[in-house]
């Protein structure tokens, strides 16, 4: 497994953990009648600050995980895994580990700085995968990408 895929697997586990951590206070604060229902209506009372932050931090990771997954798939399927893309993947994972508590504790502006570093690591993976020459399968040159001569 490539380092990028390992980081993706760990990010998925982190997401499941964060969702569990966010769900407990939200269920307590909103009540099981609301959280166990269809939630067609807005809750009758707002979430307290911490519960709201945990939910928003979890949702933010879902959003970031989409782009990160795309980057990992592109890097892995194109065979473009490098120490740079591995470092970017580890950076994404590390910042996601830091972001959740930073958001929950309201650590501004550090929360935004942490988010920015993790976010920019993801498109950097995509750029690295697109700019590195693909070696020709047939003639082992980088002149004919994926040539099977």
C-alpha positions as CSV (number, residue, x, y, z in Angstrom):
1,X,0.0,0.0,0.0
2,X,1.3,3.4,-0.9
3,X,1.9,6.0,1.9
4,X,-0.9,8.1,0.4
5,X,-3.4,5.2,0.6
6,X,-2.3,4.5,4.2
7,X,-2.9,8.2,5.0
8,X,-6.4,7.9,3.3
9,X,-7.2,4.8,5.4
10,X,-6.2,6.5,8.6
11,X,-8.1,9.7,7.6
12,X,-11.2,7.5,7.1
13,X,-10.7,6.0,10.6
14,X,-10.2,9.5,12.0
15,X,-13.4,10.6,10.4
16,X,-15.4,7.7,12.0
17,X,-13.8,8.6,15.3
18,X,-14.6,12.3,15.0
19,X,-18.2,11.5,14.0
20,X,-18.6,9.4,17.1
21,X,-17.1,12.1,19.3
22,X,-19.4,14.7,17.8
23,X,-22.5,12.6,17.9
24,X,-22.5,11.9,21.7
25,X,-23.0,15.5,22.9
26,X,-25.3,16.3,20.0
27,X,-27.5,13.4,20.9
28,X,-27.4,14.5,24.5
29,X,-28.2,18.1,23.7
30,X,-30.9,17.6,21.1
31,X,-32.5,14.5,22.6
32,X,-33.0,11.1,21.1
33,X,-36.5,12.0,19.8
34,X,-34.9,14.5,17.5
35,X,-31.7,12.7,16.5
36,X,-33.5,9.4,16.1
37,X,-36.2,10.9,13.9
38,X,-36.2,12.0,10.3
39,X,-35.0,15.6,11.2
40,X,-37.3,17.2,8.6
41,X,-37.6,20.2,10.9
42,X,-34.9,22.3,12.5
43,X,-34.2,21.4,16.1
44,X,-36.4,23.2,18.7
45,X,-33.3,24.4,20.5
46,X,-29.9,25.3,19.1
47,X,-26.8,23.2,19.8
48,X,-24.6,24.5,22.5
49,X,-21.3,26.0,21.4
50,X,-19.1,22.9,21.9
51,X,-21.6,20.5,20.2
52,X,-22.0,22.8,17.3
53,X,-18.3,23.2,16.9
54,X,-17.8,19.4,16.9
55,X,-20.4,18.9,14.3
56,X,-19.0,21.7,12.1
57,X,-15.4,20.3,12.4
58,X,-16.7,16.8,11.5
59,X,-18.6,18.2,8.5
60,X,-15.5,20.1,7.5
61,X,-13.5,16.9,7.4
62,X,-16.1,15.2,5.2
63,X,-15.7,18.1,2.8
64,X,-11.9,17.9,2.8
65,X,-11.8,14.2,2.6
66,X,-13.5,14.3,-0.8
67,X,-10.7,16.3,-2.4
68,X,-8.1,14.3,-0.5
69,X,-9.5,11.0,-1.7
70,X,-9.5,12.4,-5.3
71,X,-5.8,13.3,-4.9
72,X,-4.8,9.9,-3.5
73,X,-6.7,8.1,-6.2
74,X,-5.0,10.2,-8.9
75,X,-1.5,9.8,-7.4
76,X,-2.0,6.0,-6.8
77,X,-3.6,5.0,-10.1
78,X,-1.1,7.0,-12.1
79,X,1.8,5.5,-10.3
80,X,3.0,9.0,-9.3
81,X,3.7,8.3,-5.6
82,X,6.8,10.2,-4.5
83,X,8.3,11.3,-1.2
84,X,6.7,14.7,-1.9
85,X,3.2,13.3,-2.4
86,X,3.7,11.0,0.7
87,X,4.7,14.1,2.7
88,X,1.6,16.0,1.5
89,X,-0.6,13.1,2.5
90,X,1.0,12.9,5.9
91,X,0.6,16.7,6.2
92,X,-3.1,16.4,5.4
93,X,-3.6,13.7,8.0
94,X,-1.6,15.6,10.6
95,X,-3.5,18.8,10.1
96,X,-6.8,16.9,10.4
97,X,-5.7,15.5,13.7
98,X,-4.9,19.0,14.9
99,X,-7.9,20.7,13.3
100,X,-10.7,18.9,15.2
101,X,-9.5,19.9,18.7
102,X,-8.5,23.4,17.5
103,X,-12.0,24.0,16.2
104,X,-13.7,22.5,19.3
105,X,-11.6,24.8,21.5
106,X,-12.1,27.8,19.3
107,X,-8.4,28.4,18.8
108,X,-8.5,31.2,16.3
109,X,-6.6,32.1,14.1
110,X,-4.6,28.8,14.6
111,X,-7.6,26.8,13.5
112,X,-7.6,28.6,10.1
113,X,-3.9,28.2,9.7
114,X,-4.0,24.5,10.4
115,X,-6.9,24.1,7.9
116,X,-5.0,26.1,5.2
117,X,-1.8,23.9,5.5
118,X,-3.9,20.7,5.2
119,X,-6.0,22.1,2.4
120,X,-3.0,23.2,0.3
121,X,-1.2,19.9,0.8
122,X,-4.1,18.2,-1.2
123,X,-3.9,20.2,-4.5
124,X,-0.1,20.0,-4.2
125,X,-0.5,16.3,-4.5
126,X,-2.6,16.7,-7.7
127,X,-0.1,19.2,-9.2
128,X,2.8,16.8,-8.4
129,X,1.0,13.9,-10.1
130,X,0.3,16.0,-13.2
131,X,3.8,17.5,-13.6
132,X,5.9,14.4,-13.1
133,X,6.4,12.5,-16.5
134,X,4.8,9.2,-16.8
135,X,7.2,6.5,-17.9
136,X,6.2,4.6,-21.1
137,X,5.3,1.0,-20.3
138,X,6.4,-0.2,-23.7
139,X,9.8,1.5,-24.3
140,X,10.6,2.8,-20.8
141,X,10.9,6.4,-21.9
142,X,9.0,9.4,-20.8
143,X,8.3,10.5,-24.4
144,X,5.2,8.4,-25.0
145,X,3.0,8.3,-21.9
146,X,1.6,4.9,-21.4
147,X,2.8,3.6,-24.8
148,X,2.5,-0.1,-25.1
149,X,4.7,-0.6,-28.2
